[in-house]
Amino acid sequence: MLVLSPWFRPPAALLCALPAMALAQAPTQASAQDGDLADRLYHSGERAYASKAYKEATDTWEQLLQTSPRSEFAPLVLLRLARHQVEVEHKPEAAKPYLDRLRSEYIKAPEAADGLLLHGQLLAQEARRPADLKDAMAEFNRVLDLFPDASACAEARLELARAWRDQGQWGRALQQAIDAFRLHSGSAVAPRAMFEAAEILDQMGDLPGCLRMLQRVRSEAPQSPEAQEAAWRMAVRVKHRLQKPPFRNEGPWPAGRTKWLKTPTLLSLAPDGDLLVFQNDLDRAFRLHAAEAGPLGPPAPGTRALLASPKGALWMLTKNGLVREDAAAVQPLGGLGAISGAALDRWGSLWVADAKTPALTVFAADGGSRTVASPTLNALAPLPSGGLAVAADADRKLLFLDAEGQPRIVVPYGKDLPAPFRTVTALAADGAGQVAALVDGGDFGEGVVIFGPDGALLRQATFKALGISGRITSLALDRSGGLILCDRRNDLLIRLN
């Protein structure tokens, strides 16, 4: 039997401490094991997600949240699951529980900044009127207040600029846009913020500042989509507002195409610049791309309004209701049977005027509707500011409405023209804020008039002076500063330059 020397006997205190040391090490070892499991679960889900095995990935990440809720990977997983619902499943409502948990349980985590930003963007997308932006703006402000050094701050400032713009707070909007590109120069947000600043300057009436800012976008980010957008907006503003050349009739458009349509009656410009044409004898719309016309959407006999949604989908209003390219059934319009004009605003709401109703009916994207008091209207066009341009023949006034439907600018028929006109047949607007009116009657006769975003007269011409003889029923402003006319009698389109 081995007998230890007294010199080698452990102290009694050490013997008493050994069980406690073992107990202290147990949580540490368990924590390390949990962290290792969370690491493996996260990367396993990441591998599955990269191979587009989305169910495997999301199930794996859900398991991580159940087994290791205190892991450093948990807030990242919540953000990834929320983005998956938005970007892949297209279910923004399903993303909100993840974002709510990220905010409530992991507000100190770096991922919380991106979560707050995404939640604010979802709330902003749901807004149907400027007043609905309050909660979204609160989230963007939390990003700036809680995470001043986070990369999400650039996008949050840009979103705040847009929200203030939509509420008509030009000074606050401009400051946020400037901060977005000044404090985050070189980021992907910078050219978008400069572009937004240019558009805000135009709303403020600072055309020189707007043009300088658009040129800056082109110079500093020449390959960006914003640079391409800036190019045509600069060109049309210079052409319509500074140069103001007399209209020139270029004849049938596309060049040389005559008698190639079947009674065209309505025109609309898609967000990508393509022209939409409704042909009455064929009872359907066509998209004109690269001088070739292809059928678009289902047949819709008796179409009275042709619209392109902000996302590019075709909408047609008939006496039976709304026919949408992206919907299976006709949507009733609450008994409106004498439609005299319609417009889709940038909020996704459909504004409809009825010749027998002295009010505008607004159909929101969520299915609700409301009425806005107005005189009887006969033509509508959406404005980039979020409101509408409308014509009231009975009052002989052109009205520029804000997003709530309230008159912002009133232009009497014939103001600054050599002779007055009596009626407006159709209205069109472009993304740079110009409004074109197809007018008739009075001493002016039949012709076209273009107004600026402030209601100022920019250009005008009579069809008699241009040598045009036909039945012009609709018009559109293209991205080159030209005006496309729809000639039903001669089955063609005519371009004025």
C-alpha positions as CSV (number, residue, x, y, z in Angstrom):
1,M,0.0,0.0,0.0
2,L,1.3,3.4,-1.0
3,V,1.6,5.8,1.8
4,L,1.9,9.5,0.9
5,S,4.4,11.5,2.7
6,P,3.0,14.4,4.7
7,W,4.7,16.7,2.3
8,F,2.5,15.5,-0.5
9,R,-0.9,15.5,1.3
10,P,-3.3,18.1,-0.2
11,P,-4.6,20.7,2.2
12,A,-8.0,20.0,3.6
13,A,-9.3,23.4,2.3
14,L,-8.4,22.3,-1.2
15,L,-10.2,19.1,-0.9
16,C,-13.3,20.9,0.2
17,A,-13.0,23.3,-2.7
18,L,-12.8,20.6,-5.4
19,P,-16.6,19.9,-5.7
20,A,-17.4,23.6,-5.9
21,M,-14.8,24.1,-8.7
22,A,-16.4,21.2,-10.6
23,L,-19.8,22.8,-10.3
24,A,-18.5,26.1,-11.4
25,Q,-16.9,24.6,-14.5
26,A,-20.1,22.8,-15.5
27,P,-22.1,25.9,-16.7
28,T,-19.0,27.1,-18.6
29,Q,-18.6,23.8,-20.4
30,A,-22.4,23.8,-21.2
31,S,-22.2,27.4,-22.4
32,A,-19.3,26.5,-24.7
33,Q,-21.2,23.5,-26.0
34,D,-24.3,25.7,-26.7
35,G,-22.2,28.2,-28.5
36,D,-20.6,25.4,-30.6
37,L,-24.0,24.0,-31.4
38,A,-25.3,27.5,-32.4
39,D,-22.3,28.0,-34.6
40,R,-22.9,24.7,-36.4
41,L,-26.6,25.3,-36.7
42,Y,-26.1,28.8,-38.2
43,H,-23.6,27.7,-40.8
44,S,-25.6,24.6,-41.6
45,G,-28.6,26.9,-42.4
46,E,-26.4,29.3,-44.3
47,R,-25.2,26.4,-46.5
48,A,-28.7,25.3,-47.2
49,Y,-29.8,28.8,-47.9
50,A,-27.0,29.3,-50.4
51,S,-28.2,26.2,-52.3
52,K,-31.8,27.6,-52.2
53,A,-33.0,24.8,-49.9
54,Y,-35.0,27.4,-48.1
55,K,-37.2,25.1,-45.9
56,E,-34.1,23.3,-44.6
57,A,-32.4,26.6,-43.9
58,T,-35.3,28.2,-42.1
59,D,-36.0,25.1,-40.1
60,T,-32.4,24.9,-39.0
61,W,-32.4,28.5,-38.0
62,E,-35.7,28.1,-36.1
63,Q,-34.0,25.3,-34.2
64,L,-31.1,27.6,-33.3
65,L,-33.5,30.1,-31.9
66,Q,-35.2,27.4,-29.7
67,T,-32.0,25.7,-28.5
68,S,-29.6,28.7,-28.2
69,P,-31.7,31.9,-27.8
70,R,-28.8,33.6,-26.0
71,S,-26.3,32.8,-28.7
72,E,-24.6,35.6,-30.6
73,F,-26.1,34.1,-33.8
74,A,-29.7,34.5,-32.6
75,P,-30.1,38.2,-33.6
76,L,-28.5,37.5,-37.0
77,V,-30.9,34.6,-37.6
78,L,-33.9,36.7,-36.7
79,L,-32.8,39.3,-39.3
80,R,-32.1,36.6,-41.9
81,L,-35.5,35.0,-41.4
82,A,-37.2,38.4,-41.6
83,R,-35.5,39.2,-44.9
84,H,-36.4,35.8,-46.3
85,Q,-40.0,36.5,-45.7
86,V,-39.8,39.9,-47.5
87,E,-37.4,39.0,-50.3
88,V,-38.2,35.4,-51.1
89,E,-41.7,34.6,-49.7
90,H,-43.0,38.2,-50.4
91,K,-44.9,38.1,-47.1
92,P,-43.9,41.3,-45.3
93,E,-46.4,40.6,-42.5
94,A,-44.7,37.3,-41.7
95,A,-41.4,39.2,-41.2
96,K,-42.7,41.4,-38.5
97,P,-42.7,38.9,-35.6
98,Y,-39.0,38.3,-36.2
99,L,-38.3,42.0,-36.3
100,D,-40.4,42.6,-33.2
101,R,-38.4,40.0,-31.3
102,L,-35.1,41.4,-32.6
103,R,-36.1,44.8,-31.3
104,S,-37.4,43.7,-27.9
105,E,-34.8,41.0,-27.0
106,Y,-31.7,42.0,-28.8
107,I,-31.8,45.8,-29.1
108,K,-28.1,46.0,-28.1
109,A,-27.0,43.7,-31.0
110,P,-25.5,45.3,-34.1
111,E,-28.2,43.5,-36.2
112,A,-30.9,45.5,-34.5
113,A,-30.0,48.6,-36.6
114,D,-30.8,46.7,-39.8
115,G,-33.9,45.2,-38.2
116,L,-35.3,48.7,-37.3
117,L,-34.5,49.9,-40.8
118,L,-36.3,47.0,-42.4
119,H,-39.3,47.4,-40.1
120,G,-39.5,51.1,-41.0
121,Q,-39.4,50.3,-44.7
122,L,-42.2,47.8,-44.3
123,L,-44.3,50.4,-42.5
124,A,-43.6,53.0,-45.1
125,Q,-44.7,50.6,-47.9
126,E,-48.0,50.1,-46.1
127,A,-48.6,53.8,-45.9
128,R,-51.5,55.0,-48.2
129,R,-51.3,58.7,-47.2
130,P,-48.6,61.0,-45.9
131,A,-50.1,60.9,-42.4
132,D,-49.5,57.1,-42.3
133,L,-45.7,57.6,-42.2
134,K,-45.4,58.5,-38.5
135,D,-44.5,55.0,-37.3
136,A,-42.1,54.3,-40.1
137,M,-40.3,57.6,-39.4
138,A,-40.0,56.6,-35.7
139,E,-38.1,53.5,-36.7
140,F,-35.7,55.4,-38.9
141,N,-35.0,57.9,-36.2
142,R,-34.3,55.0,-33.7
143,V,-31.6,53.8,-36.1
144,L,-29.9,57.2,-36.0
145,D,-30.3,57.6,-32.3
146,L,-29.3,54.2,-31.1
147,F,-26.7,53.2,-33.8
148,P,-25.1,56.5,-35.0
149,D,-22.2,54.6,-36.6
150,A,-24.1,51.8,-38.2
151,S,-24.1,51.4,-42.0
152,A,-28.0,51.4,-41.8
153,C,-27.9,55.1,-41.0
154,A,-27.4,56.1,-44.7
155,E,-30.5,54.3,-45.8
156,A,-32.4,55.6,-42.7
157,R,-31.6,59.2,-43.6
158,L,-32.7,58.7,-47.2
159,E,-36.0,57.1,-46.0
160,L,-36.5,60.1,-43.7
161,A,-35.9,62.5,-46.6
162,R,-38.6,60.7,-48.7
163,A,-41.0,60.7,-45.8
164,W,-40.6,64.5,-45.1
165,R,-40.9,65.1,-48.9
166,D,-44.2,63.2,-49.0
167,Q,-45.5,65.4,-46.2
168,G,-44.5,68.6,-48.0
169,Q,-41.7,69.4,-45.5
170,W,-39.2,70.4,-48.2
171,G,-36.6,71.9,-45.9
172,R,-36.4,68.9,-43.6
173,A,-36.5,66.5,-46.6
174,L,-33.6,68.3,-48.2
175,Q,-31.5,68.3,-45.1
176,Q,-31.9,64.6,-44.6
177,A,-31.0,63.9,-48.3
178,I,-27.9,66.1,-48.1
179,D,-26.8,64.3,-44.9
180,A,-27.4,60.9,-46.5
181,F,-24.8,61.6,-49.3
182,R,-22.5,64.0,-47.3
183,L,-22.0,61.7,-44.3
184,H,-22.0,58.5,-46.4
185,S,-20.1,59.5,-49.5
186,G,-19.0,56.5,-51.6
187,S,-21.9,54.3,-50.4
188,A,-24.5,52.9,-52.6
189,V,-27.0,55.2,-51.0
190,A,-25.1,58.4,-52.1
191,P,-26.3,58.6,-55.7
192,R,-29.9,57.9,-54.7
193,A,-29.7,60.6,-52.0
194,M,-28.4,63.1,-54.5
195,F,-31.1,62.2,-56.9
196,E,-33.7,62.7,-54.2
197,A,-32.2,66.0,-53.2
198,A,-32.5,67.2,-56.9
199,E,-36.2,66.3,-57.0
200,I,-36.8,68.1,-53.7
201,L,-35.0,71.2,-55.0
202,D,-37.4,71.2,-58.0
203,Q,-40.4,71.0,-55.7
204,M,-39.0,74.0,-53.8
205,G,-38.8,75.9,-57.1
206,D,-35.0,75.9,-57.3
207,L,-34.6,74.7,-60.9
208,P,-30.9,75.7,-61.2
209,G,-30.1,73.8,-58.0
210,C,-32.1,70.8,-59.2
211,L,-30.1,70.7,-62.5
212,R,-26.8,71.1,-60.7
213,M,-27.6,68.2,-58.4
214,L,-28.7,66.0,-61.3
215,Q,-25.5,66.7,-63.1
216,R,-23.6,65.8,-59.9
217,V,-25.3,62.4,-59.9
218,R,-24.2,61.8,-63.5
219,S,-20.6,62.9,-62.7
220,E,-20.1,61.1,-59.5
221,A,-22.0,57.9,-60.2
222,P,-22.1,57.6,-64.0
223,Q,-22.9,53.8,-64.0
224,S,-25.7,54.0,-61.5
225,P,-29.4,53.7,-62.4
226,E,-29.9,57.2,-60.9
227,A,-27.5,58.6,-63.5
228,Q,-29.6,57.3,-66.3
229,E,-32.8,58.7,-64.7
230,A,-31.1,62.0,-64.1
231,A,-30.1,62.3,-67.8
232,W,-33.6,62.3,-69.2
233,R,-35.0,64.4,-66.3
234,M,-32.4,67.1,-67.0
235,A,-33.1,67.0,-70.7
236,V,-36.9,67.5,-70.4
237,R,-36.6,70.2,-67.8
238,V,-34.2,72.2,-69.9
239,K,-36.3,71.7,-73.0
240,H,-39.7,72.5,-71.5
241,R,-38.7,75.1,-68.9
242,L,-35.6,76.9,-70.2
243,Q,-35.5,76.5,-74.0
244,K,-39.2,76.3,-74.7
245,P,-38.9,75.7,-78.4
246,P,-42.0,75.9,-80.6
247,F,-43.6,72.6,-81.2
248,R,-42.6,70.8,-84.4
249,N,-44.8,68.1,-85.9
250,E,-42.7,65.1,-86.7
251,G,-45.6,63.2,-88.3
252,P,-46.5,59.6,-87.8
253,W,-44.6,57.8,-85.0
254,P,-42.7,55.5,-85.0
255,A,-41.4,57.0,-88.1
256,G,-43.2,55.9,-91.3
257,R,-45.8,53.8,-89.4
258,T,-49.2,54.8,-90.8
259,K,-52.6,53.0,-90.6
260,W,-51.1,50.3,-88.4
261,L,-53.4,50.6,-85.4
262,K,-57.1,49.7,-85.0
263,T,-58.7,52.9,-83.6
264,P,-56.3,53.8,-80.8
265,T,-58.2,55.7,-78.1
266,L,-56.0,55.8,-75.0
267,L,-52.3,56.3,-74.2
268,S,-50.3,55.8,-71.0
269,L,-46.6,55.7,-70.3
270,A,-45.2,52.8,-68.3
271,P,-42.5,53.5,-65.6
272,D,-39.8,52.1,-67.8
273,G,-40.7,54.5,-70.6
274,D,-42.6,52.1,-72.9
275,L,-45.9,53.4,-74.4
276,L,-49.2,51.6,-73.7
277,V,-51.9,51.9,-76.3
278,F,-55.5,50.8,-76.1
279,Q,-57.0,49.9,-79.5
280,N,-60.7,50.1,-79.4
281,D,-61.5,47.8,-82.3
282,L,-59.4,45.1,-80.7
283,D,-60.7,45.7,-77.2
284,R,-57.3,45.4,-75.6
285,A,-54.1,47.2,-74.7
286,F,-50.7,46.9,-76.4
287,R,-47.2,47.7,-75.2
288,L,-45.0,49.6,-77.7
289,H,-41.4,48.6,-77.2
290,A,-38.6,49.2,-79.7
291,A,-41.3,50.2,-82.3
292,E,-43.0,46.9,-82.0
293,A,-46.4,46.5,-80.4
294,G,-47.3,43.4,-78.3
295,P,-50.6,42.5,-76.6
296,L,-50.8,43.3,-72.9
297,G,-53.3,42.1,-70.4
298,P,-56.8,40.5,-71.1
299,P,-59.4,42.0,-73.5
300,A,-61.4,44.8,-71.9
301,P,-64.2,46.0,-74.1
302,G,-65.3,49.6,-73.4
303,T,-62.1,50.7,-71.6
304,R,-62.4,54.3,-70.5
305,A,-59.1,54.7,-68.7
306,L,-55.7,53.1,-69.3
307,L,-53.2,53.2,-66.4
308,A,-49.8,51.9,-65.6
309,S,-49.2,51.1,-61.9
310,P,-46.0,52.3,-60.1
311,K,-44.7,48.7,-60.5
312,G,-45.5,48.6,-64.2
313,A,-48.7,46.5,-64.2
314,L,-51.5,47.4,-66.6
315,W,-54.9,48.6,-65.2
316,M,-58.0,49.3,-67.3
317,L,-61.3,50.8,-66.2
318,T,-64.4,49.7,-68.0
319,K,-68.1,50.3,-67.2
320,N,-68.0,46.9,-65.4
321,G,-65.1,47.8,-63.1
322,L,-61.4,47.6,-62.8
323,V,-59.5,45.0,-65.1
324,R,-56.0,44.4,-63.9
325,E,-53.3,42.6,-65.7
326,D,-52.1,41.0,-62.4
327,A,-55.6,40.0,-61.1
328,A,-57.9,37.2,-62.1
329,A,-61.3,38.9,-61.6
330,V,-62.9,42.3,-62.4
331,Q,-63.0,44.5,-59.4
332,P,-66.4,46.4,-59.0
333,L,-66.1,50.2,-58.5
334,G,-69.1,50.8,-56.3
335,G,-71.6,51.7,-59.0
336,L,-69.5,54.2,-60.8
337,G,-70.7,53.8,-64.3
338,A,-69.9,57.1,-66.0
339,I,-66.2,57.2,-65.5
340,S,-64.7,60.4,-66.9
341,G,-61.1,60.0,-65.7
342,A,-58.8,58.0,-63.4
343,A,-55.3,58.0,-62.1
344,L,-53.0,55.8,-60.0
345,D,-51.0,57.8,-57.5
346,R,-47.6,56.9,-56.2
347,W,-49.1,55.4,-53.0
348,G,-50.9,52.7,-55.0
349,S,-54.4,54.3,-54.7
350,L,-56.8,54.5,-57.6
351,W,-58.6,57.9,-58.0
352,V,-61.7,57.7,-60.1
353,A,-63.9,60.6,-61.4
354,D,-67.5,60.0,-62.5
355,A,-69.4,62.4,-64.7
356,K,-72.5,62.0,-62.5
357,T,-70.7,62.3,-59.2
358,P,-69.3,65.7,-57.8
359,A,-66.6,63.9,-55.9
360,L,-63.5,61.8,-56.4
361,T,-63.6,58.2,-55.2
362,V,-60.3,56.8,-53.9
363,F,-59.8,53.0,-53.8
364,A,-56.8,52.1,-51.6
365,A,-54.6,49.1,-52.3
366,D,-55.8,47.4,-49.1
367,G,-59.4,47.3,-50.5
368,G,-60.8,50.3,-48.6
369,S,-62.3,53.4,-50.3
370,R,-63.1,57.0,-49.5
371,T,-64.5,60.0,-51.2
372,V,-62.9,63.4,-51.6
373,A,-65.0,66.4,-52.3
374,S,-64.4,68.0,-55.7
375,P,-66.2,69.5,-58.7
376,T,-67.2,67.2,-61.5
377,L,-64.0,66.2,-63.2
378,N,-63.3,65.1,-66.8
379,A,-59.5,64.3,-66.8
380,L,-56.9,63.2,-64.3
381,A,-53.2,62.6,-64.3
382,P,-50.8,61.5,-61.4
383,L,-48.1,63.9,-60.2
384,P,-44.7,62.7,-59.0
385,S,-45.3,64.7,-55.8
386,G,-48.0,62.1,-54.9
387,G,-51.0,64.2,-55.8
388,L,-53.0,64.7,-59.0
389,A,-53.6,67.1,-61.8
390,V,-57.3,67.3,-62.6
391,A,-59.5,69.3,-65.0
392,A,-62.9,70.7,-64.1
393,D,-64.6,71.9,-67.3
394,A,-67.6,73.2,-65.4
395,D,-65.4,75.5,-63.4
396,R,-63.0,76.0,-66.3
397,K,-60.0,75.3,-64.0
398,L,-57.0,73.0,-63.9
399,L,-56.3,71.9,-60.3
400,F,-53.1,70.5,-58.9
401,L,-54.1,68.4,-55.8
402,D,-51.9,67.2,-53.0
403,A,-51.8,63.6,-51.8
404,E,-54.9,64.3,-49.6
405,G,-56.8,65.6,-52.6
406,Q,-56.7,69.2,-51.6
407,P,-56.1,72.0,-54.2
408,R,-52.5,73.2,-54.1
409,I,-52.5,75.2,-57.3
410,V,-55.4,76.5,-59.4
411,V,-54.9,77.4,-63.0
412,P,-57.8,79.1,-64.9
413,Y,-58.4,77.8,-68.4
414,G,-56.6,80.0,-70.9
415,K,-54.3,81.7,-68.4
416,D,-51.3,83.3,-70.2
417,L,-52.6,81.9,-73.6
418,P,-53.3,84.1,-76.6
419,A,-56.9,82.8,-76.5
420,P,-58.9,80.7,-74.0
421,F,-60.1,77.1,-74.5
422,R,-63.2,75.6,-73.0
423,T,-62.6,71.9,-72.4
424,V,-59.8,69.5,-71.5
425,T,-60.0,66.1,-73.2
426,A,-57.1,64.4,-71.6
427,L,-54.2,65.0,-69.2
428,A,-50.7,63.5,-69.0
429,A,-47.7,64.0,-66.7
430,D,-44.1,62.9,-66.7
431,G,-41.8,62.0,-63.8
432,A,-40.1,65.5,-63.9
433,G,-43.4,67.3,-63.0
434,Q,-44.6,68.6,-66.4
435,V,-48.3,68.3,-67.2
436,A,-49.7,68.2,-70.7
437,A,-53.3,69.0,-71.5
438,L,-55.2,68.1,-74.7
439,V,-57.6,71.0,-75.0
440,D,-60.5,72.1,-77.3
441,G,-63.0,74.8,-77.8
442,G,-63.1,78.5,-77.5
443,D,-61.0,80.9,-79.6
444,F,-58.0,78.7,-79.0
445,G,-59.5,75.7,-80.7
446,E,-58.0,72.2,-80.5
447,G,-54.4,71.9,-79.4
448,V,-51.9,71.1,-76.6
449,V,-50.6,73.0,-73.6
450,I,-47.8,72.1,-71.3
451,F,-47.6,73.4,-67.7
452,G,-44.8,73.3,-65.1
453,P,-45.2,71.7,-61.6
454,D,-46.1,75.2,-60.4
455,G,-48.9,75.6,-62.9
456,A,-46.9,78.0,-65.1
457,L,-47.5,77.9,-68.9
458,L,-44.5,76.4,-70.6
459,R,-45.4,75.5,-74.2
460,Q,-48.5,75.5,-76.4
461,A,-49.7,75.0,-80.0
462,T,-52.9,74.5,-81.9
463,F,-53.3,71.5,-84.2
464,K,-54.3,73.9,-87.0
465,A,-50.9,75.6,-86.8
466,L,-49.2,72.2,-86.7
467,G,-51.1,70.9,-89.8
468,I,-52.7,68.1,-87.8
469,S,-56.1,66.9,-89.0
470,G,-57.6,64.0,-87.1
471,R,-59.5,63.0,-84.0
472,I,-57.0,63.2,-81.2
473,T,-58.3,61.4,-78.1
474,S,-55.3,61.0,-75.8
475,L,-51.7,62.0,-75.3
476,A,-48.5,61.1,-73.4
477,L,-45.2,62.9,-72.5
478,D,-42.2,60.8,-73.4
479,R,-38.7,60.8,-71.8
480,S,-37.2,62.8,-74.6
481,G,-39.4,65.8,-74.1
482,G,-41.7,64.8,-77.0
483,L,-45.5,64.7,-76.9
484,I,-47.2,61.6,-78.4
485,L,-50.7,62.1,-79.7
486,C,-53.3,59.3,-80.3
487,D,-55.2,59.8,-83.6
488,R,-58.3,57.6,-83.7
489,R,-59.5,58.7,-87.1
490,N,-56.3,58.0,-88.9
491,D,-55.2,54.9,-86.9
492,L,-51.8,56.2,-86.0
493,L,-49.7,58.0,-83.4
494,I,-48.2,61.5,-84.0
495,R,-45.1,62.9,-82.2
496,L,-44.6,66.6,-81.5
497,N,-41.0,67.7,-80.7
